[in-house]
Amino acid sequence: MELRGRRVLITGASRGIGEALAEAFAAQGAQVALVARSADALERLAGRLGGTAHPADLADPTAVAGLLARVEAEAGPVDVVVNNAGYHEAGWFPDQDDLLDAATFQLNVLTPLSLCRQAVPGMLRRGGGHLVNISSMAGFVPFPGLAVYGATKAALSQFTAGLRADLRGLPVGTTLVEIGPVPTDMLSEINDYRPAGDAFGRMARLQLSVDAPRELVADETVAAVRRGTRHVRLPRRGAPFAMVVEAPRRLTEVLLTGVRHRQD
Ligand SMILES: NC(=O)c1ccc[n+]([C@@H]2O[C@H](COP(=O)([O-])OP(=O)(O)OC[C@H]3O[C@@H](n4cnc5c(N)ncnc54)[C@H](OP(=O)(O)O)[C@@H]3O)[C@@H](O)[C@H]2O)c1
């Protein structure tokens, strides 16, 4: 998809990877519509990039309901949705609490599902669109302290694969972004929980992982949307793990060739 003049909604755009995504999409001439809780940071970034700011708490289902329609009423039709906002909940599982689990699942899974559901009909009506879900290698590599976070990312990755099957043959693309450690606030908070930090350190010493700069994640994601590529995997040395997980999905796609993707 040519991005010049297209509108891209990015969640979690106030800092970290989301901020880099906003800069990278804007650099391609896209109009960015930015969502996160920190209104001031969003306004500043939107002002700098010529986009729009839409402050919202995406862990609150009432704020998520109808969000895309409100953004479109203010900014115009959205061509690309990037579900990037996320929370990690790193810690000793028995000490974590059910309410935080529910909020994490809402933010990391249910909100992206809802935004995809809100976006698809308009994209189909207008003849095209693209959905990007920012997932994690923690969705298929179990790290101590990240059981809940990993479960949310596994859900998001599998959802994206299933959504792709639903959208087969239709002009709405999907990109699943599966990344390892990226230096941001989130990574330093995860590293503060020693078992998780030590696990990341071990993977790095084994040369199986290396930090990816957020700008690289953003550039590769933008390139994937432009080319219609279904996956971004960084660091590249982690890609073989992701491909093993992906193998049964690809095989199923081949096995189901010709099966209708939608009941009339
Ligand atoms: N950093 C890594 O190593 C890494 C690795 C794999 C995957 N990821 C994934 O990449 C994505 C971005 O992570 P990051 O490292 O950039 O995290 P970050 O630096 O902590 O930034 C998180 C972003 O999400 C927003 N956010 C958090 N809670 C929110 C809520 N309740 N409502 C609305 N927005 C909310 C934050 O904005 P406000 O606080 O202003 O709301 C912020 O813009 C996440 O999905 C994460 O799981 C990160």
The ligand as a Tripos MOL2 file, in Angstrom:
@<TRIPOS>MOLECULE
LIG
   48    52     1     0     0
SMALL
NO_CHARGES

@<TRIPOS>ATOM
      1 N1         10.0810   -3.2820   24.3300 N.am      1 LIG1
      2 C1         10.1950   -4.5680   24.1010 C.2       1 LIG1
      3 O1         11.2130   -5.1950   24.3960 O.2       1 LIG1
      4 C2          9.0760   -5.3190   23.4100 C.ar      1 LIG1
      5 C3          9.3100   -6.6160   22.9650 C.ar      1 LIG1
      6 C4          8.2900   -7.3250   22.3400 C.ar      1 LIG1
      7 C5          7.0670   -6.7180   22.1260 C.ar      1 LIG1
      8 N2          6.8600   -5.4480   22.5690 N.ar      1 LIG1
      9 C6          5.5340   -4.8860   22.3620 C.3       1 LIG1
     10 O2          5.6500   -3.6350   21.6960 O.3       1 LIG1
     11 C7          4.5700   -2.7800   22.0730 C.3       1 LIG1
     12 C8          5.1050   -1.4420   22.5230 C.3       1 LIG1
     13 O3          5.9640   -1.6560   23.6250 O.3       1 LIG1
     14 P1          6.9980   -0.5550   24.1600 P.3       1 LIG1
     15 O4          8.2210   -1.2870   24.5040 O.co2     1 LIG1
     16 O5          7.0590    0.5900   23.2310 O.co2     1 LIG1
     17 O6          6.2690   -0.1630   25.5220 O.3       1 LIG1
     18 P2          6.3190    1.2010   26.3560 P.3       1 LIG1
     19 O7          7.5610    1.9240   26.1070 O.co2     1 LIG1
     20 O8          5.9540    0.8020   27.7560 O.co2     1 LIG1
     21 O9          5.0960    2.0190   25.7130 O.3       1 LIG1
     22 C9          3.8060    1.4870   25.8450 C.3       1 LIG1
     23 C10         2.8420    2.3590   25.0730 C.3       1 LIG1
     24 O10         1.5240    1.8370   25.2900 O.3       1 LIG1
     25 C11         0.7090    2.8450   25.8630 C.3       1 LIG1
     26 N3         -0.2200    2.2830   26.8210 N.ar      1 LIG1
     27 C12         0.0720    1.5430   27.9180 C.ar      1 LIG1
     28 N4         -1.0440    1.2890   28.6160 N.ar      1 LIG1
     29 C13        -2.0570    1.9010   27.9320 C.ar      1 LIG1
     30 C14        -3.4560    2.0140   28.1460 C.ar      1 LIG1
     31 N5         -4.0410    1.4760   29.2250 N.pl3     1 LIG1
     32 N6         -4.1930    2.7280   27.2600 N.ar      1 LIG1
     33 C15        -3.6110    3.3100   26.1910 C.ar      1 LIG1
     34 N7         -2.2980    3.2170   25.9190 N.ar      1 LIG1
     35 C16        -1.5360    2.5270   26.8010 C.ar      1 LIG1
     36 C17         1.6820    3.7950   26.5520 C.3       1 LIG1
     37 O11         1.1390    5.1100   26.6180 O.3       1 LIG1
     38 P3          0.5030    5.7800   27.9110 P.3       1 LIG1
     39 O12         1.2750    5.3280   29.1000 O.co2     1 LIG1
     40 O13         0.6040    7.2330   27.6020 O.co2     1 LIG1
     41 O14        -0.9130    5.3060   27.9340 O.co2     1 LIG1
     42 C18         2.8540    3.7860   25.5850 C.3       1 LIG1
     43 O15         2.6060    4.6770   24.5200 O.3       1 LIG1
     44 C19         3.8010   -3.5410   23.1770 C.3       1 LIG1
     45 O16         2.6750   -4.1850   22.6350 O.3       1 LIG1
     46 C20         4.8040   -4.5530   23.6470 C.3       1 LIG1
     47 O17         4.1810   -5.6900   24.2170 O.3       1 LIG1
     48 C21         7.8230   -4.7290   23.1970 C.ar      1 LIG1
@<TRIPOS>BOND
     1     1     2 1
     2     2     3 2
     3     2     4 1
     4     4     5 ar
     5     4    48 ar
     6     5     6 ar
     7     6     7 ar
     8     7     8 ar
     9     8     9 1
    10     8    48 ar
    11     9    10 1
    12     9    46 1
    13    10    11 1
    14    11    12 1
    15    11    44 1
    16    12    13 1
    17    13    14 1
    18    14    15 2
    19    14    16 1
    20    14    17 1
    21    17    18 1
    22    18    19 2
    23    18    20 1
    24    18    21 1
    25    21    22 1
    26    22    23 1
    27    23    24 1
    28    23    42 1
    29    24    25 1
    30    25    26 1
    31    25    36 1
    32    26    27 ar
    33    26    35 ar
    34    27    28 ar
    35    28    29 ar
    36    29    30 ar
    37    29    35 ar
    38    30    31 1
    39    30    32 ar
    40    32    33 ar
    41    33    34 ar
    42    34    35 ar
    43    36    37 1
    44    36    42 1
    45    37    38 1
    46    38    39 2
    47    38    40 1
    48    38    41 1
    49    42    43 1
    50    44    45 1
    51    44    46 1
    52    46    47 1
@<TRIPOS>SUBSTRUCTURE
     1 LIG1         1 GROUP 0 **** ****
